[in-house]
Amino acid sequence: MRSEHLYLGVGIAVAAFVLFANDGFRNLILRTREHRRLESLLLRLRADHTALSEEWTQIQKDPSYTEYLIRRNLGYVKKGEVEYRILVSSHS
C-alpha cells in the first residue's frame, strides 16, 4: 500500500514536470490567457462602438442635442444670454 502511494506521488511529480517544464504547454497557457483578455477587450470596444454610433446618429438628426453638446462641451451661450458660474470654495 505504501509503495502504491509512492508510485502515485512519483507519477504525479513526473507528469507535472513534463507538463510545466514544457515550453509548448506554458505557451498554451499564456496564449489562452491572452485570448480571454482580448475577447473581453473586444466586447468592451464593440459596446463603445455601438454607443458612439448611436450618439453620432443623434447628433446628425437632432439639432437640439447638437446644441446641448456645443453648450456643455464648448461653453457657448446664445446672444442675449448671461452665463453664471458658481465657484465652490474648497475651505467650507
C-alpha positions as CSV (number, residue, x, y, z in Angstrom):
1,M,0.0,0.0,0.0
2,R,2.8,2.4,0.9
3,S,4.7,1.7,-2.3
4,E,1.5,2.4,-4.3
5,H,1.3,5.9,-2.8
6,L,4.9,6.4,-3.5
7,Y,4.5,5.4,-7.2
8,L,1.4,7.6,-7.4
9,G,3.3,10.6,-6.0
10,V,6.3,10.0,-8.3
11,G,3.9,9.6,-11.3
12,I,2.2,12.9,-10.4
13,A,5.5,14.7,-10.0
14,V,6.8,13.4,-13.3
15,A,3.6,14.3,-15.1
16,A,3.7,17.8,-13.5
17,F,7.3,18.2,-14.6
18,V,6.6,17.1,-18.1
19,L,3.6,19.5,-18.4
20,F,5.0,22.6,-16.7
21,A,8.6,22.3,-17.9
22,N,7.5,22.1,-21.4
23,D,7.6,25.5,-23.3
24,G,4.7,24.4,-25.5
25,F,2.4,23.9,-22.5
26,R,3.5,27.3,-21.0
27,N,2.8,29.0,-24.3
28,L,-0.6,27.4,-24.5
29,I,-1.5,28.7,-21.1
30,L,-0.1,32.2,-21.9
31,R,-2.0,32.3,-25.2
32,T,-5.2,31.2,-23.6
33,R,-5.0,34.0,-21.0
34,E,-4.2,36.5,-23.8
35,H,-7.1,35.2,-25.8
36,R,-9.5,35.7,-22.9
37,R,-8.1,39.3,-22.3
38,L,-8.5,40.2,-25.9
39,E,-12.1,38.8,-26.1
40,S,-13.0,40.9,-23.1
41,L,-11.4,44.0,-24.7
42,L,-13.3,43.3,-28.0
43,L,-16.6,43.1,-26.1
44,R,-15.9,46.5,-24.5
45,L,-14.9,48.1,-27.8
46,R,-18.0,46.8,-29.5
47,A,-20.2,48.3,-26.8
48,D,-18.3,51.6,-27.1
49,H,-18.7,51.5,-30.9
50,T,-22.4,50.9,-30.6
51,A,-22.9,53.8,-28.1
52,L,-20.8,56.1,-30.2
53,S,-22.7,55.2,-33.4
54,E,-26.0,55.9,-31.6
55,E,-24.7,59.2,-30.4
56,W,-23.4,60.1,-33.9
57,T,-26.8,59.3,-35.3
58,Q,-28.5,61.5,-32.7
59,I,-26.0,64.4,-33.4
60,Q,-26.9,64.2,-37.1
61,K,-30.6,64.0,-36.7
62,D,-31.3,66.2,-33.6
63,P,-30.2,69.8,-33.7
64,S,-31.2,70.4,-30.1
65,Y,-28.9,67.6,-29.0
66,T,-26.1,69.1,-31.1
67,E,-26.8,72.5,-29.4
68,Y,-26.7,70.9,-26.0
69,L,-23.3,69.3,-26.7
70,I,-21.9,72.5,-28.0
71,R,-23.1,74.4,-25.0
72,R,-21.9,71.8,-22.5
73,N,-18.5,71.0,-24.0
74,L,-17.5,74.3,-25.6
75,G,-19.3,76.8,-23.2
76,Y,-21.2,78.6,-25.9
77,V,-24.1,80.9,-24.9
78,K,-26.7,82.4,-27.2
79,K,-26.8,86.1,-27.9
80,G,-28.5,87.9,-25.1
81,E,-28.0,85.1,-22.6
82,V,-25.9,85.6,-19.4
83,E,-23.7,82.8,-18.2
84,Y,-23.4,82.4,-14.5
85,R,-20.6,80.4,-13.0
86,I,-20.8,79.3,-9.4
87,L,-17.5,79.0,-7.7
88,V,-17.3,76.5,-4.9
89,S,-14.9,77.2,-2.1
90,S,-12.7,74.3,-1.0
91,H,-12.5,75.8,2.5
92,S,-16.1,75.1,3.6
